[in-house]
């Protein structure tokens, strides 16, 4: 997956500037990209992660 395709996949998952943690973890696993990289891209795109699996983000 190219960096642009990854950004597009994240943006497609976003609803009102938010994405679910589980969705991003699934994307990381499917694309074989570290979850920290996914989180970094979310930050760059100003997309907040919600519904955290650990309860860290609401």
Residue pairs with C-beta under 8 A, 6 or more apart in sequence:
1 9
1 31
1 33
6 27
6 31
6 33
6 38
6 41
7 41
7 45
9 27
9 31
10 19
10 24
10 27
10 38
10 41
10 42
10 45
10 47
11 45
11 47
13 19
13 20
13 23
13 24
13 27
14 45
14 47
17 46
17 47
17 48
18 47
18 48
18 49
18 50
19 42
19 47
19 48
19 49
19 50
20 49
20 50
20 51
21 49
21 50
21 51
21 52
21 53
21 57
22 51
22 53
24 35
24 38
24 39
24 42
24 49
25 35
25 53
27 33
27 38
28 34
28 35
28 37
28 38
39 49
42 48
42 49
48 57
49 57
50 57
50 58
51 57
52 58
